[in-house]
Amino acid sequence: MKLKVLNSNSQGNCYLMQAENGETLILDCGLSFGRIKKALDFNLKNVSGVLISHSHGDHSKGVKEGLKQGFPFFMSEETATEINLLGHHNIKVCKPKQHFTVGSFQVMPFDVKHDVRCFGYLIAHEESGNTVFITDTYYVPY
């Protein structure tokens, strides 16, 4: 498993978890989707999905453009509402502590404290074991 950090600051946040077979889980989409496609060498067929932590633009900027690619975006109902995408067929609303599968990744969202609804994610994969993704929080209650 490789973790590729595309950017991690107030200008935009985006990370790629890439399995040895090329399967990719995108964590946050705070960059233009063109930049994300370039980082993927324009090969989107291995993207299983995208996890969005919260609605702030530096974490969600590329969602609308990315939805055109056809893969699922996972986020809270509040985040989907705040970025005006609740009800879109590729927006998958998830709830805290309810597990779901994205390709070969097992995911469990959980609440973290921020000034808007924000999820951290526990991500399990056979190559990496458990990985915790937490961003933009002042307190994690777990």
N, C-alpha and C positions, 0 to 999 in steps of 0.2 A: 504494500500500500504506500502510495506517495501522497503527501499533502503539498499542493502547490498554492502558494500565497500570491494572488494577483495584486492585491492592494489591501492595506489595513490601516486606515486612518480616516479623518473626517472628509477626505476627498472621495472616499468610496471603499467598500469592504467586499471582498469576494475571495473564496477559497475553493479549491478543487480537491476532492478526495478521489484518487484514481487507483483502482485495483490493478493487479498485474495483467489482467485480461483487457484492460482499457476502460472497463466500466467506470463511469464518473458520476459522483454525487456533488452537486454544486451547493456550497454553503454561502448564503446571502448573495445578492445580485445588485450591489451598489455601484456598479460600473455600467458604462454603455454596453449593450449586448454585443456590439461589434468587437469591443476589446476582449470580451469573454470568448467569442468565437475564434478570434486570432490566437488566444492562449490554448485553445483546443485544436489548433491547426485546421480550423474550419470543418472538423469532423465531429458532427453532433450526434451521430448514430449511437454512440456509447453512453450518452447522458441519460441516466435513469430518472432524474428529477432534481428539483431545487428546493432547498429548505430556506425559508425566510424567517429571520428572527423577529423583526418588527418593521413598522411602517416608515421610519425615517429614511429620507432619500439616499443617504450614504449606505443603506442596506437594501433598498428596494428600487433604485433608479432604473435598472434594466428590466424589471419584471414585465412591463407592457410590451416591450419589444421582444423579450424572450418568449412570451406566450405564443407568438407566431410560429415558434419552432415545434410546437405540439407536445412537448413533454410537460409533466405535472409540476405544479408549484404548490408546496405545502406551507401553510401558515395558519395563524389564529383567525377566527372570524373578525375580530377587531381590526387586525392588520388588513385583511381583504377589504373591509368596509372603508378604512382610512385611505387606502390607495384606489378606491372606487372600482374594485374588481370582484366584489362579492357576487356570486352567481355565474361567473365565467366558467365554462365547462372544464378548463384545465386548472382552475384554482381548487385545491383540495383543502378544505377546512379541517384542521386537526385540533384535538382537545388535549389539555395537559394530562399526562400519565396514561394516555391511551396509545399503545404500540401500533405501528403500522410498518409495512414493508415497502421499500423503494428499490426495485431490482433485487440485488443480493444484500442490501443494507437493511438492518432492522433498526427502527427509529422510535424513540420515545421523547416527545416534547415535554417540557416542564417549565413552569413559570419562574422568571427571575424578576427582580424589581428594577424598574426604570421609570421614566416619566410617561411612557405609553406601554400598552400590553406588549410584553417581550417574552419570547421563548428561548430557552436553552434547549439543546438536543443531546440526548444520549444515543450514540450511534454505534451499533455492533456490526462487525463484519469478521468473517473467519480469518482474514489476513491480518487484521490489526487488533482484534479483540474489541474492547470497549473504548470509545473516544467520546469525550465530553466537549461540546461546542457551546461556549458561553461568551456573550459579547454585550457591551453597553449596559452594565448593571452596577448598582451600588450595593446589592445584597442578593445572595443566593440562599434561599431558606432550607436547602437540602445539605 
